[in-house]
Amino acid sequence: MKICMIGTGYVGLVSGACFSDLGNSVTCVDKDIKKIDSLKKGIIPIYEPGLDELVKKNYKSGKLKFTSNLKESVLKSDIIFICVGTPGKKNSDAADLTQIYKLANEISKFIKKFKIIITKSTVPVTTGDKIEKIISRKVSKKLFSIISNPEFLREGEAIRDFNYPDRVVIGTDNLRANKILKTLYSPLISKGATYFHTSRRSAELIKYSSNAFLATKITFINEISNLCEKIDVNVEDIAIGMGLDKRIGSRFLRAGPAYGGSCFPKDTRAITNTADKFNTNLSLIKSVIKSNENRSNVLLKRVTKILKNQFKNKLICFLGVTFKSNTDDMRESASLKMIPFLTKKGIKIKYFDPSGKKKEFNKFKNVNYCKSIKEACLNVDLIIIHTDWNDFKSLNFKSLVKKNNFIVYDMRNIYSPKKMISQKIKYFAIGR
């Protein structure tokens, strides 16, 4: 099928590369000419394992193309995916849909035959209705169908998630469009994905509800970990015991820093904002947001206690600063709150992240990026394992630090407390 992916960010680029790998002809469109030129040269703007190879392979075969020409791409395509950003508005919990609606206006100028127009971007309920109204001002409704097809890609696992999804959610009342999309997704359905056909508004709400529920699970186990620390109980035992109940499941029951990234923070805020507009109080999700926002403060209090409130001349190493492993995404990472707080106390910070140096810390004089784990850990007083990259899972801390009386604060519970004690390393973890 002839597909147009508008937006070459995380969702658009990954989905476009994967659709082309399934044998479709895909054109990825972006107004950023420099980004398009870089993609043509094989330079990938995001860190995602396996994406480089997938893009280069399908670009070389001709199945995947990159362009800034929206008109030509829309005219030549049968299916148009809208994959532009929907960030939170400044000083508001609402999603900023400026790009979505602007794009709908643009697309309406180029529709000459039947087009399936799909919102892959995460959008609030009724967004599809508004897109339909915008386009129908210039185009007959017989020539297009607006569909919600939310993505469920995890950063760091996106290619696998695309190829082996739990479900494909299609929101439309257009039977013709539904039949075409079922054919498009048939390679994934044949591998076990459930194809779920529902209304457009339901599909929009499924995405937000899913993210809000997963955020709730993370926040729940983080709060339980606080209790575990007070009563000498291992939170991992609690998570395992709960997770064995098939009604609950073990995924997302891992205690650690606050959730972050491009989805959970903005989507939990956006769904409560939508509910408020419809006079519905989502009090549980609002409590989740509040608890998560306070999570970094809880962990910083623990750091203060670990250091016995003595900050002068202290040197701390952060291993990992992204919100999770296998991504370069810094959006709403807990490190963005923790590192500035510690520097204000006069602490010097060194950090290493496998995805490279982060511009977010350039303005801080006491924060330095290190090119290796060895350089980052040398002579520090405290090592904070902030992100659970595989690079950090089998370290010999004594040989790395090369000094006595250093401390390890394992915020991802990677290491065994018994082993650390046997090595005479002062060790702290989350909820145990």
C-alpha positions as CSV (number, residue, x, y, z in Angstrom):
1,M,0.0,0.0,0.0
2,K,1.0,3.6,-0.5
3,I,1.5,5.3,2.8
4,C,2.4,8.8,3.8
5,M,3.7,9.4,7.4
6,I,3.6,13.0,8.3
7,G,6.2,13.8,11.0
8,T,9.5,12.0,11.4
9,G,9.7,12.1,15.2
10,Y,9.6,9.0,17.3
11,V,6.3,7.6,16.2
12,G,6.4,8.6,12.6
13,L,9.9,7.4,11.8
14,V,9.6,4.1,13.7
15,S,6.2,3.3,12.2
16,G,7.3,4.4,8.7
17,A,10.4,2.2,8.8
18,C,8.4,-0.8,10.1
19,F,5.6,-0.4,7.6
20,S,8.1,-0.2,4.7
21,D,9.8,-3.4,6.1
22,L,6.4,-5.1,5.7
23,G,6.5,-4.4,2.0
24,N,4.6,-1.1,1.8
25,S,5.7,2.0,-0.1
26,V,6.2,4.6,2.6
27,T,7.0,8.3,2.3
28,C,8.0,10.1,5.5
29,V,7.3,13.8,5.3
30,D,8.7,16.6,7.5
31,K,8.8,20.3,7.2
32,D,12.3,20.3,8.7
33,I,14.5,20.2,5.6
34,K,17.7,19.6,7.6
35,K,16.2,16.5,9.2
36,I,15.0,15.1,5.9
37,D,18.5,15.7,4.4
38,S,20.0,13.9,7.4
39,L,17.7,10.9,7.1
40,K,18.5,10.6,3.4
41,K,22.2,10.3,4.5
42,G,21.3,7.6,7.1
43,I,21.6,9.9,10.1
44,I,18.9,9.0,12.6
45,P,17.7,11.9,14.9
46,I,16.6,9.6,17.7
47,Y,18.2,6.8,19.7
48,E,16.3,3.6,19.2
49,P,18.0,0.2,19.1
50,G,17.8,-1.3,15.6
51,L,16.2,1.7,13.9
52,D,19.4,2.7,12.0
53,E,19.6,-0.6,10.3
54,L,15.9,-0.7,9.5
55,V,15.9,2.8,8.0
56,K,19.0,2.2,5.9
57,K,17.8,-1.1,4.6
58,N,14.4,0.1,3.4
59,Y,15.7,3.4,2.1
60,K,18.2,1.6,0.0
61,S,15.5,-0.7,-1.4
62,G,13.4,2.3,-2.3
63,K,10.4,1.2,-0.1
64,L,11.1,4.1,2.3
65,K,11.5,7.7,1.1
66,F,12.0,11.0,2.8
67,T,10.7,14.4,1.6
68,S,9.5,17.8,2.7
69,N,7.0,18.0,-0.1
70,L,3.6,17.5,1.6
71,K,1.4,18.1,-1.5
72,E,3.1,15.4,-3.6
73,S,3.2,12.9,-0.8
74,V,-0.5,13.3,0.0
75,L,-1.6,13.1,-3.7
76,K,0.4,9.9,-4.2
77,S,-0.7,8.1,-1.1
78,D,-3.8,6.0,-0.1
79,I,-3.3,6.2,3.6
80,I,-2.0,9.3,5.5
81,F,-0.8,8.9,9.1
82,I,-0.6,12.1,11.2
83,C,2.4,11.7,13.5
84,V,3.2,15.2,14.6
85,G,3.8,16.2,18.2
86,T,1.0,16.9,20.8
87,P,3.0,18.4,23.7
88,G,1.4,19.9,26.8
89,K,0.5,23.5,26.5
90,K,2.5,26.0,28.5
91,N,0.9,26.8,31.8
92,S,-1.9,24.3,31.1
93,D,-2.6,20.6,31.4
94,A,-4.2,20.5,28.0
95,A,-2.5,19.0,24.9
96,D,-1.3,21.5,22.3
97,L,-3.1,20.5,19.1
98,T,-1.8,23.4,17.0
99,Q,0.2,21.2,14.6
100,I,-2.6,18.7,14.2
101,Y,-5.2,21.3,13.1
102,K,-2.8,23.2,11.0
103,L,-1.9,19.9,9.2
104,A,-5.6,19.1,8.7
105,N,-6.0,22.4,6.9
106,E,-3.0,21.7,4.7
107,I,-4.1,18.1,3.8
108,S,-7.6,19.3,2.8
109,K,-6.0,21.3,-0.1
110,F,-4.6,18.1,-1.7
111,I,-7.4,15.5,-1.5
112,K,-8.6,14.6,-5.0
113,K,-9.6,11.0,-4.4
114,F,-10.5,8.8,-1.4
115,K,-8.0,9.1,1.4
116,I,-7.8,7.3,4.8
117,I,-6.5,9.9,7.3
118,I,-5.2,8.4,10.5
119,T,-4.3,10.2,13.8
120,K,-1.4,8.1,15.2
121,S,-0.4,11.0,17.4
122,T,-1.9,10.8,20.9
123,V,-4.8,13.2,21.0
124,P,-7.7,14.0,23.3
125,V,-11.2,12.6,22.8
126,T,-13.1,14.5,20.0
127,T,-9.9,15.5,18.2
128,G,-10.9,13.3,15.2
129,D,-14.3,15.1,15.1
130,K,-12.6,18.4,14.8
131,I,-10.2,17.2,12.1
132,E,-13.2,15.9,10.2
133,K,-14.9,19.3,10.4
134,I,-11.8,21.2,9.3
135,I,-11.3,19.0,6.2
136,S,-15.0,18.8,5.3
137,R,-15.0,22.6,4.8
138,K,-13.1,22.1,1.6
139,V,-13.6,18.4,0.7
140,S,-16.7,16.1,0.4
141,K,-16.9,13.6,3.2
142,K,-17.2,10.9,0.5
143,L,-13.5,11.5,-0.3
144,F,-12.0,10.9,3.1
145,S,-12.3,9.0,6.4
146,I,-10.8,10.2,9.7
147,I,-9.6,7.3,11.8
148,S,-7.9,7.0,15.3
149,N,-5.2,4.3,15.4
150,P,-3.2,5.0,18.6
151,E,0.4,3.7,18.9
152,F,1.6,1.7,21.8
153,L,5.4,1.8,21.3
154,R,7.8,1.8,24.2
155,E,10.9,3.7,23.8
156,G,13.8,1.3,23.5
157,E,11.5,-1.5,22.5
158,A,9.6,0.2,19.7
159,I,10.5,-2.0,16.7
160,R,9.6,-5.2,18.6
161,D,6.4,-3.5,19.9
162,F,5.4,-2.6,16.3
163,N,6.1,-6.1,14.9
164,Y,4.5,-8.0,17.8
165,P,1.8,-5.8,19.3
166,D,-0.7,-7.0,21.9
167,R,-3.4,-5.3,19.9
168,V,-4.1,-3.0,16.9
169,V,-6.8,-0.5,17.8
170,I,-8.8,1.0,14.9
171,G,-11.4,3.7,15.6
172,T,-13.8,4.3,12.7
173,D,-17.4,3.7,11.6
174,N,-16.3,3.6,7.9
175,L,-16.5,-0.1,6.9
176,R,-14.5,0.5,3.7
177,A,-11.6,2.1,5.6
178,N,-11.7,-0.6,8.3
179,K,-11.4,-3.3,5.7
180,I,-8.3,-1.6,4.1
181,L,-6.6,-1.2,7.5
182,K,-7.3,-4.8,8.5
183,T,-5.4,-5.8,5.3
184,L,-2.6,-3.3,6.1
185,Y,-2.2,-4.8,9.5
186,S,-2.7,-8.5,8.4
187,P,1.0,-9.4,8.8
188,L,0.8,-8.4,12.5
189,I,-2.6,-10.0,13.0
190,S,-1.2,-13.3,11.6
191,K,1.5,-13.2,14.3
192,G,-1.1,-13.0,17.1
193,A,-2.0,-9.3,17.4
194,T,-5.7,-8.7,18.3
195,Y,-7.4,-6.4,15.8
196,F,-9.9,-4.3,17.8
197,H,-12.4,-2.3,15.8
198,T,-14.2,0.4,17.8
199,S,-15.5,3.9,17.6
200,R,-13.1,6.8,16.9
201,R,-13.7,8.4,20.3
202,S,-13.2,5.1,22.0
203,A,-9.9,4.6,20.3
204,E,-8.7,8.1,21.3
205,L,-9.7,7.4,24.9
206,I,-8.1,3.9,25.0
207,K,-4.7,5.4,24.4
208,Y,-5.0,7.9,27.2
209,S,-6.6,5.4,29.6
210,S,-3.8,2.9,29.0
211,N,-1.1,5.4,29.7
212,A,-2.9,6.6,32.8
213,F,-3.3,3.1,34.1
214,L,0.3,2.2,33.6
215,A,1.4,5.4,35.3
216,T,-0.8,4.5,38.2
217,K,0.9,1.1,38.5
218,I,4.3,2.8,38.6
219,T,3.2,5.3,41.2
220,F,1.5,2.7,43.3
221,I,4.6,0.5,43.6
222,N,6.7,3.6,44.3
223,E,4.4,4.5,47.2
224,I,4.5,1.0,48.5
225,S,8.3,1.1,48.3
226,N,8.2,4.1,50.7
227,L,6.3,1.9,53.2
228,C,8.7,-1.0,52.7
229,E,11.7,1.1,53.7
230,K,10.0,2.0,57.0
231,I,9.1,-1.6,57.9
232,D,12.1,-3.5,56.6
233,V,10.3,-5.3,53.8
234,N,11.7,-5.9,50.3
235,V,9.4,-4.2,47.7
236,E,10.5,-6.7,45.1
237,D,8.9,-9.5,47.1
238,I,5.7,-7.5,47.2
239,A,5.8,-6.9,43.4
240,I,6.4,-10.5,42.7
241,G,3.7,-11.7,45.0
242,M,1.2,-9.2,43.5
243,G,2.3,-9.8,39.9
244,L,1.6,-13.5,40.2
245,D,-2.1,-12.6,40.3
246,K,-3.1,-12.7,36.7
247,R,-5.6,-9.9,37.3
248,I,-2.7,-7.6,38.3
249,G,0.3,-8.8,36.3
250,S,4.0,-8.0,37.1
251,R,4.7,-5.4,34.4
252,F,5.2,-1.9,35.6
253,L,5.5,-2.9,39.2
254,R,9.1,-1.9,39.5
255,A,9.9,0.7,42.1
256,G,12.3,3.5,41.1
257,P,12.4,7.2,40.2
258,A,9.3,9.1,39.0
259,Y,7.9,8.1,35.6
260,G,8.9,10.4,32.8
261,G,9.3,10.5,29.0
262,S,7.1,11.8,26.2
263,C,3.9,10.0,27.1
264,F,2.9,9.4,30.8
265,P,3.4,12.9,32.2
266,K,1.6,14.8,29.5
267,D,-1.0,12.1,28.9
268,T,-2.1,11.8,32.5
269,R,-2.4,15.6,32.7
270,A,-4.3,15.8,29.4
271,I,-6.9,13.1,30.3
272,T,-7.7,14.9,33.5
273,N,-8.0,18.2,31.6
274,T,-10.4,16.5,29.1
275,A,-12.4,15.1,31.9
276,D,-12.7,18.5,33.6
277,K,-14.1,19.9,30.3
278,F,-16.9,17.2,30.6
279,N,-17.4,17.9,34.3
280,T,-15.9,14.6,35.4
281,N,-13.4,14.5,38.2
282,L,-10.7,11.9,37.6
283,S,-9.5,12.1,41.2
284,L,-7.4,8.9,41.2
285,I,-5.3,10.0,38.2
286,K,-4.9,13.5,39.7
287,S,-3.5,11.9,42.8
288,V,-1.2,9.8,40.6
289,I,0.1,13.0,39.0
290,K,0.6,14.7,42.4
291,S,2.4,11.7,43.8
292,N,4.7,11.3,40.8
293,E,5.6,15.0,40.9
294,N,6.7,14.5,44.5
295,R,8.7,11.3,43.9
296,S,11.9,13.1,43.2
297,N,11.6,15.0,46.4
298,V,11.2,11.8,48.3
299,L,14.4,10.3,46.7
300,L,16.3,13.6,47.3
301,K,15.4,13.4,51.0
302,R,16.9,9.9,51.0
303,V,20.1,11.2,49.3
304,T,20.3,13.9,52.0
305,K,20.0,11.3,54.7
306,I,22.6,9.0,53.0
307,L,25.0,11.9,53.0
308,K,24.1,12.7,56.6
309,N,23.2,16.3,55.5
310,Q,26.9,16.9,54.7
311,F,27.2,18.4,51.2
312,K,30.5,20.3,51.3
313,N,33.2,19.0,48.9
314,K,31.0,16.0,48.0
315,L,31.3,14.4,44.5
316,I,28.4,12.4,43.1
317,C,28.2,10.3,40.0
318,F,25.0,9.7,38.1
319,L,25.0,6.5,36.0
320,G,22.3,7.3,33.5
321,V,20.3,10.5,33.2
322,T,17.6,9.6,30.7
323,F,14.1,8.8,32.0
324,K,14.6,5.1,31.2
325,S,17.2,2.9,29.5
326,N,17.7,2.3,25.7
327,T,16.6,5.8,24.8
328,D,18.1,9.3,24.6
329,D,14.9,10.9,25.8
330,M,15.3,13.4,28.6
331,R,11.7,14.6,28.7
332,E,10.6,14.9,32.3
333,S,13.4,12.6,33.5
334,A,13.8,12.6,37.3
335,S,17.5,13.6,36.8
336,L,16.3,17.1,35.6
337,K,15.0,17.8,39.1
338,M,17.6,15.9,41.1
339,I,20.9,17.1,39.6
340,P,20.0,20.9,39.8
341,F,18.9,20.4,43.4
342,L,22.1,18.8,44.4
343,T,24.3,21.3,42.6
344,K,22.5,24.1,44.6
345,K,23.8,22.3,47.7
346,G,27.3,22.8,46.5
347,I,27.8,19.2,45.3
348,K,29.8,18.5,42.2
349,I,28.2,16.1,39.8
350,K,29.7,13.8,37.2
351,Y,27.5,11.7,34.9
352,F,27.7,9.1,32.2
353,D,24.9,8.0,29.9
354,P,25.3,5.6,27.0
355,S,23.2,7.8,24.8
356,G,25.7,10.7,25.2
357,K,26.1,14.2,26.6
358,K,22.9,16.1,27.5
359,K,22.5,19.8,26.6
360,E,20.1,20.2,29.6
361,F,23.0,20.2,32.0
362,N,25.3,22.5,30.0
363,K,24.3,25.6,32.0
364,F,25.5,24.0,35.3
365,K,29.1,24.7,36.2
366,N,29.3,21.8,38.7
367,V,27.9,19.2,36.3
368,N,30.3,17.4,34.0
369,Y,29.7,14.7,31.4
370,C,32.1,11.8,31.4
371,K,32.9,9.7,28.3
372,S,33.1,6.4,30.2
373,I,31.8,4.7,33.4
374,K,35.3,4.5,34.7
375,E,35.9,8.3,34.4
376,A,32.4,9.0,36.0
377,C,33.0,6.8,39.0
378,L,36.6,7.7,39.8
379,N,37.0,9.1,43.3
380,V,33.3,9.9,43.9
381,D,31.6,9.8,47.3
382,L,28.3,8.6,46.0
383,I,27.2,6.7,42.9
384,I,23.5,7.0,42.0
385,I,22.3,4.4,39.5
386,H,19.5,6.4,38.0
387,T,18.8,4.4,34.8
388,D,19.0,0.7,34.3
389,W,21.1,0.5,31.2
390,N,22.7,-3.0,30.7
391,D,26.0,-1.2,30.9
392,F,25.5,-0.7,34.6
393,K,24.5,-4.2,35.6
394,S,27.8,-5.9,36.3
395,L,30.2,-3.2,37.6
396,N,33.1,-3.7,40.0
397,F,32.6,-0.6,42.0
398,K,35.7,-0.8,44.1
399,S,38.0,-1.0,41.1
400,L,36.1,1.9,39.5
401,V,36.0,4.3,42.4
402,K,39.5,3.6,43.7
403,K,38.8,5.1,47.2
404,N,37.3,3.9,50.5
405,N,34.0,4.8,52.1
406,F,32.1,5.5,48.9
407,I,28.3,4.8,48.8
408,V,26.1,3.3,46.1
409,Y,22.4,4.4,45.8
410,D,20.8,1.9,43.5
411,M,17.5,3.6,42.3
412,R,16.7,0.7,40.0
413,N,17.4,-2.2,42.4
414,I,19.9,-3.8,40.0
415,Y,22.3,-5.2,42.6
416,S,21.8,-7.8,45.4
417,P,22.1,-6.1,48.8
418,K,23.7,-9.3,50.2
419,K,26.5,-9.3,47.6
420,M,27.2,-5.6,48.1
421,I,27.4,-6.2,51.9
422,S,29.7,-9.1,51.3
423,Q,32.0,-6.8,49.3
424,K,31.8,-4.3,52.2
425,I,30.2,-1.7,50.0
426,K,27.8,0.7,51.7
427,Y,24.7,0.2,49.6
428,F,21.2,1.6,49.5
429,A,18.3,0.7,47.2
430,I,14.6,1.5,46.7
431,G,12.1,-0.1,49.0
432,R,14.4,-2.7,50.5
